[in-house]
Protein backbone atom coordinates (compact mmCIF):
# COMPACT_ATOMS: atom_id res chain seq x y z
CA UNK A 1 0.00 0.00 0.00
CA UNK A 2 1.39 3.39 -1.05
CA UNK A 3 2.22 5.88 1.64
CA UNK A 4 1.03 9.47 1.43
CA UNK A 5 4.64 10.54 0.88
CA UNK A 6 5.05 8.23 -2.12
CA UNK A 7 1.77 9.38 -3.63
CA UNK A 8 2.83 13.03 -3.31
CA UNK A 9 6.19 12.29 -4.91
CA UNK A 10 4.46 10.53 -7.81
CA UNK A 11 2.09 13.47 -8.32
CA UNK A 12 4.98 15.94 -8.25
CA UNK A 13 6.86 13.89 -10.84
CA UNK A 14 3.83 13.82 -13.12
CA UNK A 15 3.35 17.57 -12.73
CA UNK A 16 7.00 18.18 -13.62
CA UNK A 17 6.78 15.97 -16.71
CA UNK A 18 3.65 17.82 -17.81
CA UNK A 19 5.36 21.18 -17.36
CA UNK A 20 8.36 19.99 -19.35
CA UNK A 21 6.12 18.76 -22.15
CA UNK A 22 4.23 22.07 -22.23
CA UNK A 23 7.55 23.94 -22.45
CA UNK A 24 8.74 21.72 -25.31
CA UNK A 25 5.50 22.14 -27.28
CA UNK A 26 5.72 25.89 -26.86
CA UNK A 27 9.24 25.92 -28.35
CA UNK A 28 8.11 23.67 -31.20
CA UNK A 29 6.21 26.65 -32.58
CA UNK A 30 9.60 27.95 -33.70
CA UNK A 31 10.26 26.31 -37.11
CA UNK A 32 14.04 26.26 -36.60
CA UNK A 33 13.67 24.56 -33.23
CA UNK A 34 11.17 22.06 -34.69
CA UNK A 35 13.45 21.20 -37.63
CA UNK A 36 16.33 20.53 -35.23
CA UNK A 37 14.19 18.36 -32.95
CA UNK A 38 12.58 16.43 -35.82
CA UNK A 39 16.01 15.44 -37.17
CA UNK A 40 16.75 13.69 -33.88
CA UNK A 41 13.81 11.30 -34.33
CA UNK A 42 13.35 10.73 -30.59
CA UNK A 43 10.08 10.68 -28.59
CA UNK A 44 9.02 14.03 -27.16
CA UNK A 45 8.89 12.35 -23.74
CA UNK A 46 12.68 12.06 -23.88
CA UNK A 47 13.35 15.39 -25.54
CA UNK A 48 11.26 17.47 -23.14
CA UNK A 49 13.99 17.11 -20.50
CA UNK A 50 16.40 18.98 -22.78
CA UNK A 51 14.20 21.86 -23.98
CA UNK A 52 16.44 24.63 -22.65
CA UNK A 53 19.68 23.30 -24.10
CA UNK A 54 17.93 22.36 -27.36
CA UNK A 55 16.75 25.96 -27.61
CA UNK A 56 20.35 27.19 -27.30
CA UNK A 57 21.42 24.68 -29.94
CA UNK A 58 18.67 25.88 -32.27
CA UNK A 59 19.93 29.45 -31.93
CA UNK A 60 23.49 28.42 -32.83
CA UNK A 61 22.18 26.23 -35.66
CA UNK A 62 20.26 29.21 -37.01
CA UNK A 63 23.42 31.34 -36.87
CA UNK A 64 25.28 28.75 -38.93
CA UNK A 65 22.56 28.59 -41.57
CA UNK A 66 22.77 32.32 -42.19
CA UNK A 67 26.52 32.77 -41.67
CA UNK A 68 28.74 34.20 -44.44
CA UNK A 69 32.11 33.39 -42.86
CA UNK A 70 34.12 32.91 -39.67
CA UNK A 71 34.63 36.65 -39.23
CA UNK A 72 30.87 37.02 -38.73
CA UNK A 73 30.32 33.99 -36.48
CA UNK A 74 27.84 34.76 -33.68
CA UNK A 75 28.20 31.52 -31.75
CA UNK A 76 29.81 31.19 -28.34
CA UNK A 77 32.86 29.49 -29.85
CA UNK A 78 33.79 30.84 -33.26
CA UNK A 79 33.53 28.23 -35.99
CA UNK A 80 31.58 25.73 -33.87
CA UNK A 81 27.96 25.05 -32.92
CA UNK A 82 26.86 23.19 -29.79
CA UNK A 83 24.50 20.63 -31.34
CA UNK A 84 22.67 17.47 -30.26
CA UNK A 85 23.10 14.02 -31.69
CA UNK A 86 21.68 10.59 -30.92
CA UNK A 87 24.02 7.88 -29.67
CA UNK A 88 22.42 4.53 -28.87
CA UNK A 89 19.03 6.20 -28.38
CA UNK A 90 20.58 8.69 -25.94
CA UNK A 91 20.78 12.39 -26.58
CA UNK A 92 24.25 13.95 -26.24
CA UNK A 93 25.57 17.41 -27.06
CA UNK A 94 28.94 18.32 -28.54
CA UNK A 95 30.65 21.09 -30.48
CA UNK A 96 30.53 20.58 -34.24
CA UNK A 97 32.71 22.52 -36.67
CA UNK A 98 30.87 24.59 -39.26
CA UNK A 99 31.64 24.41 -42.98
CA UNK A 100 33.90 27.47 -42.82
CA UNK A 101 35.87 26.05 -39.88
CA UNK A 102 36.30 22.75 -41.74
CA UNK A 103 37.59 24.61 -44.79
CA UNK A 104 40.06 26.51 -42.61
CA UNK A 105 41.26 23.30 -40.94
CA UNK A 106 41.77 21.65 -44.32
CA UNK A 107 43.60 24.70 -45.62
CA UNK A 108 45.95 24.91 -42.62
CA UNK A 109 46.36 21.16 -41.95
CA UNK A 110 49.95 21.39 -43.21
CA UNK A 111 50.85 23.57 -40.21
CA UNK A 112 50.72 20.47 -38.02
CA UNK A 113 53.94 19.40 -39.75
CA UNK A 114 55.78 22.45 -38.39
CA UNK A 115 56.55 22.61 -34.67
CA UNK A 116 57.03 26.24 -33.63
CA UNK A 117 58.45 27.15 -30.23
CA UNK A 118 57.91 30.66 -28.83
CA UNK A 119 57.44 32.54 -32.10
CA UNK A 120 54.61 34.84 -33.27
CA UNK A 121 51.56 33.79 -35.29
CA UNK A 122 52.86 35.45 -38.47
CA UNK A 123 55.74 32.96 -38.53
CA UNK A 124 53.34 30.03 -38.34
CA UNK A 125 51.44 31.43 -41.33
CA UNK A 126 54.50 32.49 -43.37
CA UNK A 127 54.01 32.07 -47.10
CA UNK A 128 56.46 32.17 -49.98
CA UNK A 129 53.97 34.31 -51.95
CA UNK A 130 54.12 37.03 -49.29
CA UNK A 131 57.91 37.35 -49.16
CA UNK A 132 59.01 40.97 -49.53
CA UNK A 133 60.98 41.23 -52.79
CA UNK A 134 61.31 44.98 -53.40
CA UNK A 135 64.71 45.20 -51.66
CA UNK A 136 67.55 43.93 -53.86
CA UNK A 137 69.57 43.15 -50.70
CA UNK A 138 67.20 40.22 -50.13
CA UNK A 139 67.76 38.69 -53.56
CA UNK A 140 70.63 36.35 -52.61
CA UNK A 141 68.73 34.87 -49.65
CA UNK A 142 65.53 34.38 -51.69
CA UNK A 143 67.54 32.81 -54.51
CA UNK A 144 69.19 30.39 -52.06
CA UNK A 145 65.87 29.33 -50.52
CA UNK A 146 64.26 28.86 -53.95
CA UNK A 147 67.13 26.63 -55.05
CA UNK A 148 66.98 24.59 -51.83
CA UNK A 149 63.26 24.00 -52.37
CA UNK A 150 63.89 22.59 -55.85
CA UNK A 151 66.80 20.36 -54.82
CA UNK A 152 65.57 18.92 -51.50
CA UNK A 153 66.12 16.19 -50.31
CA UNK A 154 69.31 15.87 -52.33
CA UNK A 155 70.82 18.78 -50.39
CA UNK A 156 71.74 18.31 -46.74
CA UNK A 157 73.29 21.71 -46.05
CA UNK A 158 71.09 24.37 -44.52
CA UNK A 159 71.28 28.15 -44.42
CA UNK A 160 72.91 30.47 -41.90
CA UNK A 161 71.02 33.71 -42.45
CA UNK A 162 72.63 36.64 -40.69
CA UNK A 163 71.92 40.32 -40.79
CA UNK A 164 70.07 43.29 -39.45
CA UNK A 165 67.31 43.20 -36.88
CA UNK A 166 63.79 42.86 -38.29
CA UNK A 167 64.90 42.13 -41.86
CA UNK A 168 62.65 39.08 -42.18
CA UNK A 169 65.21 36.33 -41.69
CA UNK A 170 62.94 34.04 -39.69
CA UNK A 171 59.98 34.65 -41.99
CA UNK A 172 61.97 33.55 -45.04
CA UNK A 173 62.93 30.20 -43.54
CA UNK A 174 59.47 29.66 -42.03
CA UNK A 175 57.89 30.23 -45.44
CA UNK A 176 60.22 27.59 -46.90
CA UNK A 177 59.35 25.11 -44.13
CA UNK A 178 55.63 25.70 -44.69
CA UNK A 179 56.07 24.80 -48.35
CA UNK A 180 57.65 21.50 -47.32
CA UNK A 181 54.93 20.98 -44.70
CA UNK A 182 52.33 20.92 -47.49
CA UNK A 183 54.23 17.95 -48.88
CA UNK A 184 54.23 16.19 -45.50
CA UNK A 185 57.81 17.06 -44.48
CA UNK A 186 58.19 17.60 -40.72
CA UNK A 187 60.15 20.57 -39.40
CA UNK A 188 60.73 22.59 -36.23
CA UNK A 189 61.42 26.26 -35.57
CA UNK A 190 62.76 27.15 -32.15
CA UNK A 191 63.57 30.54 -30.69
CA UNK A 192 66.92 29.53 -29.24
CA UNK A 193 67.18 31.76 -26.13
CA UNK A 194 63.71 30.78 -24.88
CA UNK A 195 64.21 27.12 -25.81
CA UNK A 196 67.27 26.97 -23.56
CA UNK A 197 65.33 28.52 -20.69
CA UNK A 198 62.59 25.93 -21.14
CA UNK A 199 65.15 23.11 -21.16
CA UNK A 200 66.56 24.26 -17.84
CA UNK A 201 63.11 24.23 -16.26
CA UNK A 202 62.27 20.78 -17.63
CA UNK A 203 64.93 18.77 -15.79
CA UNK A 204 63.26 15.72 -14.30
CA UNK A 205 60.22 15.98 -16.58
CA UNK A 206 60.26 16.11 -20.40
CA UNK A 207 63.84 17.32 -20.89
CA UNK A 208 64.87 14.33 -23.00
CA UNK A 209 61.77 14.50 -25.20
CA UNK A 210 62.36 18.19 -25.97
CA UNK A 211 65.93 17.52 -27.03
CA UNK A 212 65.10 14.39 -29.06
CA UNK A 213 62.35 16.16 -30.98
CA UNK A 214 64.58 18.82 -32.46
CA UNK A 215 67.58 16.53 -32.78
CA UNK A 216 65.84 14.17 -35.19
CA UNK A 217 63.36 16.42 -37.03
CA UNK A 218 64.04 16.43 -40.82
CA UNK A 219 64.30 20.23 -41.04
CA UNK A 220 65.33 22.48 -38.15
CA UNK A 221 65.64 26.25 -37.74
CA UNK A 222 67.53 27.52 -34.71
CA UNK A 223 66.28 31.08 -34.60
CA UNK A 224 68.29 33.99 -33.19
CA UNK A 225 71.33 31.98 -32.20
CA UNK A 226 73.78 34.22 -30.36
CA UNK A 227 71.05 36.14 -28.57
CA UNK A 228 71.23 33.76 -25.61
CA UNK A 229 73.57 34.16 -22.65
CA UNK A 230 76.58 32.04 -23.51
CA UNK A 231 77.24 29.23 -21.02
CA UNK A 232 79.36 26.13 -21.13
CA UNK A 233 76.22 24.04 -20.54
CA UNK A 234 74.23 25.40 -23.50
CA UNK A 235 77.26 25.31 -25.80
CA UNK A 236 78.92 22.00 -24.85
CA UNK A 237 76.07 19.89 -23.46
CA UNK A 238 73.13 21.01 -25.61
CA UNK A 239 74.12 22.68 -28.86
CA UNK A 240 77.28 20.77 -29.71
CA UNK A 241 75.79 17.25 -29.39
CA UNK A 242 72.66 18.41 -31.22
CA UNK A 243 74.65 19.70 -34.19
CA UNK A 244 76.97 16.70 -34.15
CA UNK A 245 74.00 14.34 -34.51
CA UNK A 246 72.41 16.34 -37.31
CA UNK A 247 75.72 16.57 -39.11
CA UNK A 248 76.23 12.80 -38.95
CA UNK A 249 72.66 12.12 -40.09
CA UNK A 250 72.81 14.72 -42.89
CA UNK A 251 69.77 16.58 -41.55
CA UNK A 252 69.46 20.13 -42.97
CA UNK A 253 69.85 22.69 -40.20
CA UNK A 254 69.09 26.38 -40.56
CA UNK A 255 70.13 29.31 -38.39
CA UNK A 256 69.21 32.96 -38.10
CA UNK A 257 71.37 35.43 -36.22
CA UNK A 258 72.42 39.05 -35.95
CA UNK A 259 76.00 37.74 -35.89
CA UNK A 260 78.17 36.56 -38.76
CA UNK A 261 80.42 33.52 -38.21
CA UNK A 262 83.27 35.52 -36.69
CA UNK A 263 81.04 37.38 -34.24
CA UNK A 264 79.24 34.18 -33.26
CA UNK A 265 82.53 32.44 -32.53
CA UNK A 266 83.49 35.34 -30.29
CA UNK A 267 80.13 35.06 -28.54
CA UNK A 268 80.59 31.35 -27.81
CA UNK A 269 84.14 31.80 -26.56
CA UNK A 270 83.09 34.12 -23.72
CA UNK A 271 81.42 32.40 -20.76
CA UNK A 272 81.57 32.82 -16.99
CA UNK A 273 84.31 30.18 -17.05
CA UNK A 274 86.53 32.54 -19.03
CA UNK A 275 87.67 32.69 -22.64
CA UNK A 276 87.36 29.28 -24.32
CA UNK A 277 88.36 29.79 -27.93
CA UNK A 278 89.04 26.13 -28.72
CA UNK A 279 85.56 24.99 -27.68
CA UNK A 280 83.97 27.89 -29.53
CA UNK A 281 85.96 27.09 -32.67
CA UNK A 282 84.99 23.42 -32.42
CA UNK A 283 81.31 24.38 -32.28
CA UNK A 284 81.64 26.79 -35.19
CA UNK A 285 83.14 24.05 -37.34
CA UNK A 286 79.92 22.09 -36.91
CA UNK A 287 77.78 25.11 -37.78
CA UNK A 288 79.87 25.71 -40.91
CA UNK A 289 79.57 22.06 -41.90
CA UNK A 290 75.80 22.24 -41.51
CA UNK A 291 75.08 25.56 -43.15
CA UNK A 292 76.07 28.14 -45.73
CA UNK A 293 76.21 31.75 -44.55
CA UNK A 294 74.19 34.29 -46.52
CA UNK A 295 73.91 37.91 -45.33
CA UNK A 296 70.55 39.67 -45.21
CA UNK A 297 70.89 43.37 -44.50
CA UNK A 298 67.56 45.04 -45.21
CA UNK A 299 65.20 47.62 -43.79
CA UNK A 300 63.37 46.78 -40.55
CA UNK A 301 60.09 45.20 -41.72
CA UNK A 302 58.68 45.31 -38.17
CA UNK A 303 58.68 49.10 -37.96
Buried (B, 14 or more C-beta within 10 A) or exposed (E): EEEEEEEEEEEEEEEEEEEBBEBBEEBBEBEBBEEBBEEBEBEEEEBBBBBEEBBBBBBBBBBBEEBEEEEEBEBEEEBBBBBBEEEEEEBEBEBBBBEBBEBBEEEEEBBEBBBBBBBEEEBBBBEBEEBBEEBEBBEEBBEBBEEBBEEBEEBBBBBBBBBBEEBBBBBBBBBBBBBBBEEEBBBBBBBBBBBBBBBEEBEEEEBEEBBEBBBBBBBBBBBBBBBBEBBBEBBBEBBBEBBBBBBEEEBBBBBBBBBBBEEBBBBBBEBEEEEBEEBBEBBBEBBBBBBEBBBBEBBEEEE
